[in-house]
Amino acid sequence: MSVMLTEKAASEVKKIMADQKYEENTVLRVGVAGGGCSGFQYSLGFDTNFDPKADTRSEQHGVGIVVDKKSDLFLDGTTLDFHEGIDKRGFTFNNPQAKKSCGCGSSFQA
C-alpha cells in the first residue's frame, strides 16, 4: 500500500466531503506532479473516476484513496496526516522516498 492515511486525516477528509456534499462514490486522489521548488509536487483532490489499469485503490478509515500507478512509485510508504496548530493547519506528507524537500513541505526531490 503506497499511501497510508491517519485517522485524523481521514476525519478531515470526511468533514470536507460532507461540507462540500460530494457524491457517495467520491474518493481522495493522491498524486505527484512535476514542479515546485524541489522537483515534484504533491497533489490532493477529490475524484469519482477510478481506472483499475492506471490506478491503485484502497479504503482506509472509511475513506477511499486512489493513486495513479506513476505517482505510486514516488509515494510508496508515504503517510498522509492532518496538522492543526497555531503555526499551520493542513495536510502533511511524511514520504520516506523524498531525499530532499522544500521548506514549506509541498514539494520534494526523489
C-alpha angles and dihedrals in degrees: 000000000000104000124036119198119209120224090248092053091046090052091053092047091052090049092052092047092051093045092050092042095232119185117269093249093055116126135192109253114207120188151147128242133181114263142062126102094291101045105263132053128204117235129202126182146136122261141172095200125093125174112190090202094055103025141052117217132198137169117226127174089343095309124113112224124195126190124180112236094244092055090044089072091060097038102049108138094008119149117210112206137168120235123198118179146123092273099047146345126210150073118315131200122215101192120179089192092064112101093182134006137189124255094257092051095230097109135039146180121234 
